[in-house]
């Protein structure tokens, strides 16, 4: 699939004509390419904030080059080629240092969640859009897919994404990553083999997955243990990324009975503080935001569904990974306040 299908014609418009550089035209070209650049950076790094920083740095470099061109020095012929190359190279360097940092990360590491449109096919938000391309786009944004990419070296990741996801040719990729075309083909082949071996086959349709997710989160909100267990696969796994935030699940939790009890209790706690569960798309898959009574975000969950069962749940409660989604709330603090109100009136601070 090419990036034209994925991001629409806006990301493919021709660059402004050559001649005297126009800073306004350069900014317009960057704005048109921003969705593509962010998509590359986010898939490379699994971080919204880091991807935004990378894209901004790419623009600053592009702006300096365009300004230099105005002084008579040679500038980039193609904004898209220049910006995608700079973005990818910055991501490769950043991913190398991030890999070292994650060796000391507390608990399980998950990508920063991105809220995505999970409206049913045929709705207004899908009008004029290709369902096949949307399905593939969702798949390459899923947390499961991003975690598979983490197993690749930064250069393998870049080659695989640029070729298989964004439709770049190996001649373009070779110039971006500084390898020969043959070397890039080998890197792409090796990366594709690793990713294919680790991917599940998602059998549930979009509609069925969304319906199952809605029932699952409704059962959680109601503290319905039997309902939760009935929707979980026997060997289901929960992974939580809390960083140093509580409550923390430092290791994966395996088995539908354990998970059912955990989520029934979580639903009861949420009800105790007047919170709600709002189903939404997360990284292109069915998920939910857990909200306090005042609308502040507590955590985000995303479901992995195969057939008629939930086989995996990924929960992000790490506050550093949720700040881009809005104001945050702390569940233990809300529970403490609730208990104080119930027993002694409002808690003084």
Secondary structure by P-SEA (a helix, b strand, c coil): ccccccccccccccccccccccaaaaaaaaaaaaaaaaaaaaaacccaaaaaaaaaaaaaaaaaaaaaaaacccccccaaaaaaaaaaaaaaaaaaaaaaaaccccccccccbbbbbbccccccccccccaaaaaaaaaaacaaaaaaaaaccaaaaaaaaacccccccaaaaaaaacccaaaaaaaaaaaaaaaaaacccccccaaaaaaaaaaaaaaaaaccaaaaaaacccbbbbbbbbcccccccccccccaaaaaaaaaaaaaaaaaabbbbbbbbcccccbbbbbcccccccbbbbbbbccccccbbbbbccccccccccbbbbaaaaaaaaaaaaccccccc
